[in-house]
């Protein structure tokens, strides 16, 4: 993971080289450059903790705190202070947010809506797109359960009026209702709406809205760094052949293609 933050400085030294042909950087040279850039363990721990807290993995974050020795905190008060200092989020709000997320991921959309309204009723009132997507997810769950008549009634009463006001909503509604036309819905053109990934997508959107309402960052820093890594490598590909990370899971360096 340490390599992810190093590419910008390495890329700069290559971008401004004068030769027209691609510069070839050997593995030994590249690894020497990597070792020259020092990233502290504390910074890495903060990055990991930021991801765990932002995504709502409370138990994992607490275990990581203990195992990494990031902070020696015994009392609940100091534990909350730790989360506040390292992630800008209070522990109680993480637990509430996680409960909302879990309800949605399990397909219980009504419970998720009730929980988020208890947490902050203005979130859905001020975000019509999010509310539509939650209602769309309710429709998907009805279709998944085979409640066809209830699904049609719900689509007509709750979603159709919103589709008339917004073209993008109407298009999404049409794709969802199209699931009712096919006998084998999982293999129809819009069958991906029934995938677990659709629940996760809606849950992620709701999670981001809750974080925004609490004046916290809505996205963890780690995925952003990975996107920067990919962008930087794409830029560097035009200038040089170098050991490249093609597998973000292992972060293994592949030998330069010459």
N, C-alpha and C positions, 0 to 999 in steps of 0.2 A: 504493500500500500504506500510505502514511503516514496515510491517512484512517481506517483500520480502528480505530486506537486512540483516536480523537477523539470518538466518538459518545456515550460515557458522560457526559463533561463537558457536551457540547452538550445532551443530553437532559435533564439535571438542570435547566438553566436554563428549559426549556420545561415540564417536569412541574409546576413549582410556580407557574406563571402563573395568575392569577385568573380570566380570562374563561372562560365556559362554552363558547363556540364555539371552533373550531380556530384556532390561531394560524397565520398564513401567514408563512413565512420565505422571502424571495427568494433567488435564486442568489447575488447580490452579497453579501448579508448573511451567508449561510451560508459562502461562500468566505472572507470576512473572518474569521469565527470559526475556520475551519480553519487559516488562516495564523497565528492568534494562539497556536496550540498547537505548541510546538516539540518535535520528536522527532529525536534525534541519529542521524547516519549509523551510528555505532557500535552503537546499539541495534538498528537495522534489520539490520545485518550479523549480529549475534548471533541475531536471530530467524530469518534465513535459514539460518545455519549450524546452528542447533538443529534445523530441519526436515530438512536434508540428512543430518545425522549420525544423528538418531533413525530416519529411514527407511532408513539404510544406504547412501546414495549417496556412497561414499568418494571416487571419482575426481572427481565433480562438486564435492564439498566442498573437495577440494584445489585444484581449478582456481579455485573461488570465492575461496579464501584468497589465492591469488596475484594474481588479477585485481582483487580489491577492496582489496588492500594492507592487509588487516586485521592481519596480522602478518608480519614479515620473519623467516621461520624457514628455516634451511638444513639443519640436521641432523635426523635421524629422531627423536632424543631430544627436541628442542625441538618437533618436529611433534606428537609424542604429547602433550607438555605443553600445546600449543595446544588440541588437541581436548579434553583433560581440563578446561582452564579454561573453554572456551567452551560445551562441551556435556556435560561430566561423563562422557564415555565415552572409553576408551582406543582408539587406532586399531586395534590387533590384534583387539579384541573386535568392532569394527564389521565388519572383514573376515570374521571367523567367522560373524557374524550374517547378513551379506549372502550368504554361501555357502549357508546354510540356506534363506534366503528364495528364492534363485534356484533351488535344487533343487526346492522346492515349487511355485514358479511355472511350472516346466517340466514338472510332472506327475510328477516322480520322488520320490514320497512316502517310499519306503523309505530313499532316500539322505538325505532331509531328517531323518528320524527318527534315523538313524545319526549324522548330524553333530551334532544337538542333544544326543544322549546323550553324545557325545564331549566336547561343550562343558560340559554339566552334566546328569548322569543323573537328578537329582532333579526337574528341570522337569516332565517327563511323569509321574513317579511321584506328584507332588503336585497334578496338575491333570487329573483324569479327564475333564472336559469337553473340554479341548484334545486329549487323547489320542483320545477318541472321534471328534472332528472330523477328526483326521488319518487315522484308520482309515476313516472315512466317505469321505474324499477318495481313499483307496486303492481303495475300492469303486467310486467314480465313474470313476476312471482305468481300471479293469478293464472297466467297461461301455463307456466311450468306445472302448476298443480292441477291443470285440466279443468279449471272452473271457467268454462268458455262464456256462458251467459253472463256471469258476474264480471268477467273481463270486458266484454262488449259494453255492458252498462257503465262500468267504471271509465272506459275510454271515452264514451260519449258524454258523460256528465262532467268528468274532471279534466280530461286532457284535450278534448276537441275544442272547447272555448279558448283555451290557451294557444292551440295551433292556429286558430283563425286570426289571432293577434300577432303571431310571430311565424314567419315562413320556415325558419330553421326548426322550430318546434314541430311544425306540421310535418316536415320531412321525416323527423325522427319518429313521430307518432305513426306515420304511414308504414315505416319499416317494422315497427313493433307490432302493429295490427296485422301486418302481412303474415306473421307467424301463425295466425289463426287459419290461414288458407291452406296450409300444407299439413298433410297427415303426419309426415316424418319431419317434424319441426327442426330437429337437431341437424338435419342435412339440407335444410332450405337455405337460400341465399343469405338470410339474416339470422341463421342459427347461432352465430357467435354471441347474440344478445342473451342467450341462455347459458353461456359459459360462466364459470365462477369469476373469470376475469372482468366481466361486466359489473358484477357486484363490487369487486375490488376497485374498479375505476370510479364508481359512484361513491364508495366509501372514502376514497382518497380525496375526491372533490369536496365532500362534506367535512373531512378532517381539516383540509386547508382553510375552509371557510371559518371553522371554529377557531383555528389558530390566528387567523387574520382579525377576528372579532376581539381576540385577547391581546392584540398588538404584538404578536409574536411572528417570527418567520414562518411562512406556511410550508416551505420546502426545506428538507435537510440539506446540509452543505455537501455531503458525500456524492449524491447523484450529480450535482452541479459540477463538482470537480471532475467526475468521470466524463461528462459531456465536454468539458474544456480539454481534457486529455485527448479525446477523439478528434476534436476540432484542430488542436495543435498538431497532432500527428498527420492529419490530412494536409495541413499547410506545409509541414516539413517534408512530406513525400515529394513535393514539387522541387525541393532544393537538394535533398540528400537521400542516400541509402544508408540506413542505420538500423540497429537492433530495435524492433518494434513490438509493442504489446498488442497482440491480436485477440487474446483471450483475457477479458477483464476479470474473469473469475479467478484465474491462477496468477495473472500479472506476469506471466513468463515472457522473457525477451526472446523473440525469434531473430535468427541471424539475418543481416541485411541482404536484400535481394539485389545482386549486382548484375 
